[in-house]
């Protein structure tokens, strides 16, 4: 799992504004990734825990986050989330 605060230029280079949007209310759920996902958080506060290592990653509005293919994790949506997302191997 990777997180960074991107510049406007980086967001434009990735084409983030053209990505689909996903929203989720406050909740806790299991998730697994069959492909690498990159997402840009528009709203919300989330903590994701890697099931195999116990590593936790917290992120919020303005963060660019990448989840690796094969990751099994638990999403804890602390504040309702709205994000742009894209699947595939993007370099961030």
Phi, psi and omega in degrees: 000135179231149178218142174206162173259109186279157172276164177300323179298315178298318179298319179294318180298323180281343182073032186306320185294344179268353181287157176294161179245139178234140179230148179208137178286173177304125184188170174230129181206154176279146178213148173225148185253118177271353177210162176292134176241135173245134179220152178242122187277120179269325179208154171111178179214125189224147170233127179245132180246126177287120182297328185276329183249341184081359179299136178246141176231123177255139178210162187207186180313131178095350181271143172254123188234144177230132179247130183284150173305136178092352181292131170248127189209175174241126175267130173242101180274103185278326174227138185315134186255145172223125185214152166274144179217156180209138177258144180128169184276089175262146178268121178239000000 
